[in-house]
Amino acid sequence: MASQPFDDASVAAYYDTLNSWGPGDDFHLGLVRAADSVLDIGCGTGQLLRRARAEGHPGRLTGLDPAAAMLVQAREGAPDVEWVLGDTRSRRWRGEFALAVMTGHAFQQLIRDEDVRQCLGAVREALAEGGRFAFETRNPEVRPWERWTPDRVRTITGPDGAGIRVHHEVTHGPADGLVGFTETYTCASWPAPRVGRNTLRFLGAGELDHFLTEAGLRTTARYGDWDRSPLGPASPEIITIAEAAL
């Protein structure tokens, strides 16, 4: 079970600083620009949809996230986007979107087979005919969790000038593709650190395709990094674009 510090408003306010715009966001923004209706699953503070709307995207943009504190940030940045509290179990759509995305490795939060199947089934149901689903997972072959150590501390300065130190520490795994870790946020003005506990699932490309096919989705493109380079053993990402199969 995940425990996310971003449910805390004092941490959610720093989310965009901690997760600044990068190549992955540019990649997904290009897909959003080309779609007239978009569902962003696990949208967080809505950086992607807020940017699309600010650029003048005229279509339907819907962000879904289970953390109310994150959606407070999203609504302040783009009140004309549809922000929905919940997940794919509590909120469902039928044939309404040309594109669905899961960014920020959110797909790896689905740690059980039934979680993966439920989410992908909901995505397939939400997509219109010919609709596409784009998401990424970290490549297990490069073992990224080996770099999640307490000595690798990141310090950021928030909008209010306060500094926050962030570090990660693996607590269990890898076992059966699962890696557990803590994410600790420390700020001098807080009475105590905020600690999130999480488990991520690492699936290979073949396993992903199996689940996608089961859900009625067909992989149409796969990349190993945001420059659209082919997936290989040393690639940091497994980036997948799938289409609703007829």
N, C-alpha and C positions, 0 to 999 in steps of 0.2 A: 504494500500500500504506500502510495506517495504522500509525503507531507511537504507542501510547497510554501516557502516563505513569501511568495508573491501574493498569497492571500492576505498578507499584512500590507496595509496601505502605505506604511513608512518604507517598505522595501519596493512595492510596486511602482512608487514614484521614481525609482532609480532604474527601472527595468530597461528603458531605452538607452540610458547611458551605459549600462552593463552589456547590452546587446545592440551595439551601434550598427547602422546600416552597412551591409557588406555585399560581396559578390552573389551570395545566395538570394538576397533580397532583390538584386537587379535581375537575376534569372527569373524569379517568380513574377516580378513586376511586368516583365515582357509578356508572360502568359496572360496576366490579368488584363493588360491593355488590349489584348486581342479577343477578349471574351466579353459578351454583353451582360452576363450575369455570373457572379462569383460567390462561392461559399468558402470562407477561410475557417477551417476547423482548428481550434486551439489558437485563436488569433492573438491572444495576449493583449497588449496595449493597442493592437490594430495598426502597427506601423505600416504594413503593406497596403491595407485598404485606405488608410488615411493619405498615403502618398498618391495612390491611384486617383482618389477623389480630388486631391489638391491639383493634380495635373489636368483635371477636367474629365475624368471618366464619367460618362453620362448614364451608365447602366445600373443595374441592381448590384449592390455590394452588401454582403451579409457576413458578419463576424460572429463566431461561436466560441465561447470560452467558459469553463466552470468557475473561474476566479472572479468574484464580484469586484475586488479591488483593481484588477487589471482593466475591467470594462469601464470603471470610472475614468481611468486615464484615456481609454479609447473614445468615450463619448465627448470628453472635453476637447479632443483634437478634431473630431469629425461628427458632429451631431446628426448629420444627414445620412450617415451610414447606418444600416440596421444592425445593432449590437444585441446579441442574444445570450443570456446566461444559461449555461447548461452544457451538455455533451450530446453525442450521437445516440445515446440511449434515451435521453429525456426530450430531445427535440428532433423531429423528423420532417423531411420534405420529400415530395414525389415529383420527379421529372422537371425540376424548376431551374436548374443551373447548367450553364454551358461549361463551367470549370469549377472544380473543387481542389483546394490545396491544403496541405498540412506542412507547415514550415518549421524551422527551428528544431528539427529532429523529433517533433512531437509524436510521430508514428511509433517511436521506440518506447513510449509510455504504455503501449498495449502489450502487456507482458504474458498474457495467457492466450492460447489458441482461440478460445471463445471470444476474447476481447477483440482480437484481430478480425475474426469472422464477422462479429457484430458491426464493427466500425466500417469495414469494407462493404458489407451488405447495405448499411445506411447510406454510404457514399454512392453506391450503384443506384439506389432508389432515388437519391436526390438529383442525379444527373439526367439531363434531357438526352434525347437520342443523339448519339455522336459526341456527347459530353466527355470531357477529359478530367483525369485526376492526377495531380502532380505532388510528389512528396520525396523526402530524402531520409536515408538512415546512414549511420556511420558504418564504414566497412569493417567487419570484424577481423578481417585478415591483417589489418595494420595494428590491431590491439590498442586502440586509443586510451583505454582505461589505465594503461601502465603509466601514463603521464598525469593522471589525476592524483597528485600527491600533495600533502600539506605544505611542502617547501615551495610550491609554485603558487605564490600569492599575487593576486592582481589587486591594484588599488585604483579606484576611480573617484572623481570629484563630481558630486551631484549638482543639480541646479541651485541648491541653497548654499553651495560652497563646502559642505561637509564631505569628509573623506570616508569611503567604505572600503574595507579590505575583504577580499573574497578568496576562499580556498576550498579545495575538494579533497576528499579522502575516501578511497574504496573500502567498503565494509565487508563485502562478500563477493565471491565469484572470481573469474567467470565460471559458471556452472549451468549447463544446459542453455547456454546463450544469454544468461542473466547476469548482470553486474549491478550490485548495490553500492551506493555511495552517499556521503553527506556533502552538503554544500553550506558553508558557514559564512555568514555576513556579520562583520564587526564594525561598529561605528562608535566613536568616543562619546557621542551624545546619547547613545542608547544605554539603558540599564543593564542589558545583557545581549549577547550575540543572538542573531536569528539563525536557526539551524534547520535546513530542509533535508529530509531523508527520501531517497528515491531509488527505484530500481528500473533499469533500462534493459530492453531485449535487443539482442544483436542477431539479425537474420541475414543470411546470404541471399544473393540474387535468385537462386533457384527456389529457395523457400518462399520468398516474396511472390514469385510468379505463380507458385502453387496456390497460395491464398487468393491472389488476384483472380486467377482462372475460376476458382470455386465461386467467387462472388459475381462472376459475369463481367469481369474486366480483363482487357487484353493489353499487355505491355506493348507500346508502340515506339518507345525510345528509352534508352538507358545510358547514363553517363557516369564517369568516375570523379568528375569535378565540375565546378561551375563554368569552366571554359568549354564545356561540352566535349571534353576529351573522353575517349573510350574507357570503360571500366576495366581495370586491371588489378592484379594482386596488391599493388602499392597505392592504389587510388584511395583518397581519404573518404570519399562519399560513394553511396549507391543511390543515384538520382534516377527516379522512375517517373515516366509519364505513361499512363494507361488510359484506354478509351473504353467507354461503355460498349460491350459486345452486343451484337444484335441477336 
